[in-house]
């Protein structure tokens, strides 16, 4: 059993075919460019393409059929693709088209493609198109467009909604009596444009009407709505501002920390000196020191003013009280340095 299956599996992989039980090849696809609904005297290209990677034969031939009748049309055939060019088409060219392909050796034929309906407009009088809403339409609203065929055309038809700038119909609808409604829900700015509609026969002879007169639809933003691009721009600006603030704070902290760690910055007080604190200041770096060896000559206690300045080099008036209660006045100069010493400038008695 295994010996029987292996050759079949190898044949399938080597040939690259997706063969059906009846020996047929997979069906191709058929597309019309620029559209399957065009005005008379237009040029249309029908493109027939094989499924990608499923068939690996060099000798491939394509065929085109209209209403199941083969057409004597020679296609351009790049690898796995055939293009059938129809020039200056007329109402008689409208119909149902399919394509297929076959291999030369061994000879096998594919299933036909799905049906492509090709319509040529202009054979029937044009319909009318109108909007249920009057005036401008606000974004987010639902818009209904009604297409109505002429009153003297009694047979119901299929309807198609067209938009200028779009090659194919954007909606298809069956009739409700002699008219139909096309619904555009939650319209946006992209729905702004010129619309028209046609009606057509989906069966032979496949007549299609002239397009209706254009109906221009203008969609405006809802009141108070902020355009998305403005909101995004504001968010970007806020983010950049926050980043700049963070960088500025980081630079300031770095500068302050570098000053503290520099040789001329503040540091711990030497054990050979006695501190004389200023009332209301005297915390950590705000503490002012008086040289112990100078004060010990007089054994006097210094008294500082309530709020001295803090810049290096300022003169600070100080009053010294001696052991006998005698008071002397002098000035101390703040010279900064490692311990922020206050140097005795002069002593008057």
GIURMO-V941025 format. One record per pair of residues at least 24 apart in sequence whose ideal C-beta (glycine too) atoms are under 8 Angstrom apart, sorted by the first residue. I is the first residue (numbers start at 1). J is the second residue. Records with the same first field share a line. If there is no record, write none. Layout:
I = J, J
This chain:
15 = 56, 57
16 = 53, 54, 55, 56
17 = 54, 55, 56, 57, 108
18 = 51, 54, 55
19 = 108
20 = 111
23 = 108
24 = 108, 109, 110, 111
25 = 54, 55, 101, 102, 103, 108, 109, 110, 111
26 = 50, 51, 54, 55, 110, 111
27 = 51, 100, 110, 111, 112, 113, 114
28 = 62, 99, 100, 101, 110, 113
29 = 113, 114
30 = 97, 98, 99, 113, 114, 116
31 = 116
32 = 116, 118
33 = 167
34 = 167
35 = 167, 168
36 = 116, 117, 118, 119, 168
37 = 119, 121, 160, 162, 168, 169, 198, 200, 208
38 = 89, 119, 120, 121
39 = 120, 121, 122
40 = 89, 90, 91, 120, 121, 122
41 = 88, 89, 90
42 = 88, 89, 120
43 = 85, 86, 87, 88, 89
44 = 85, 86, 89, 118
45 = 83, 84, 85, 86
46 = 83, 84, 86, 97, 99, 116, 118
47 = 81, 82, 83, 84
48 = 75, 81, 82, 83, 84, 99, 100, 101, 113
49 = 80, 81, 82
50 = 80, 81, 101, 110
52 = 80
55 = 80, 103
57 = 103, 104
59 = 103, 104, 105
60 = 101, 102, 103, 104
61 = 101, 102, 103, 104
62 = 99, 100, 101
63 = 99, 100, 101, 102
64 = 97, 98, 99
65 = 97, 98, 99, 100, 112
66 = 95, 96, 97
67 = 95, 96, 204
68 = 96, 98
89 = 118, 120
90 = 120
91 = 120, 122, 123, 205, 207
93 = 118, 120
94 = 118, 119, 120, 205, 206, 207, 208
95 = 204, 206
96 = 206
117 = 202, 206
118 = 206
119 = 200, 206, 208
120 = 208
121 = 198, 200, 208, 209, 210, 211
122 = 208, 209, 210
123 = 207, 208, 209
124 = 153, 157, 199, 200, 207, 208, 209, 210
125 = 150, 152, 153, 209, 210
126 = 150, 198, 209, 210, 211, 212, 213
127 = 159, 197, 198, 199, 209, 212
128 = 212, 213
129 = 195, 196, 197, 212, 213, 215
130 = 215
131 = 215, 217
136 = 218, 219, 220
137 = 187, 217, 218, 219, 220
138 = 219, 220, 221, 222, 223
139 = 187, 188, 189, 219, 220, 221, 222, 225
140 = 186, 187, 188, 222
141 = 186, 187
142 = 183, 184, 185, 186, 187
143 = 183, 184, 185, 187, 191, 217
144 = 181, 182, 183, 184
145 = 181, 182, 184, 195, 197, 215, 217
146 = 179, 180, 181, 182
147 = 173, 179, 180, 181, 182, 197, 199, 212
148 = 178, 179
149 = 178, 179, 199, 209
151 = 178
153 = 178, 199
154 = 178
155 = 201
157 = 199, 200, 201, 202, 209
158 = 199, 200, 201, 202
159 = 197, 198, 199
160 = 197, 198, 199, 200
161 = 195, 196, 197
162 = 195, 196, 197, 198, 211
163 = 193, 194, 195
164 = 193, 194, 195, 196, 214
165 = 193
175 = 199
187 = 217, 219
188 = 219
189 = 219, 221
191 = 217, 219
192 = 217, 218, 219
193 = 217
263 = 338
264 = 336, 337, 338
265 = 338
266 = 338, 339, 340
267 = 338, 339
268 = 339
269 = 339
270 = 339
273 = 339, 341
276 = 302, 304, 342
277 = 304
278 = 304, 305, 306, 307, 308
279 = 304, 306
280 = 306, 307
281 = 307, 308
285 = 340
286 = 310
287 = 340
288 = 316, 334, 340, 342
289 = 339, 340, 341, 342
290 = 332, 341, 342, 344
291 = 341, 342, 343, 344
294 = 344
295 = 320
298 = 322, 328, 347
299 = 323
300 = 328
302 = 332
308 = 334
309 = 334
310 = 334
312 = 336
315 = 345
316 = 342
320 = 347
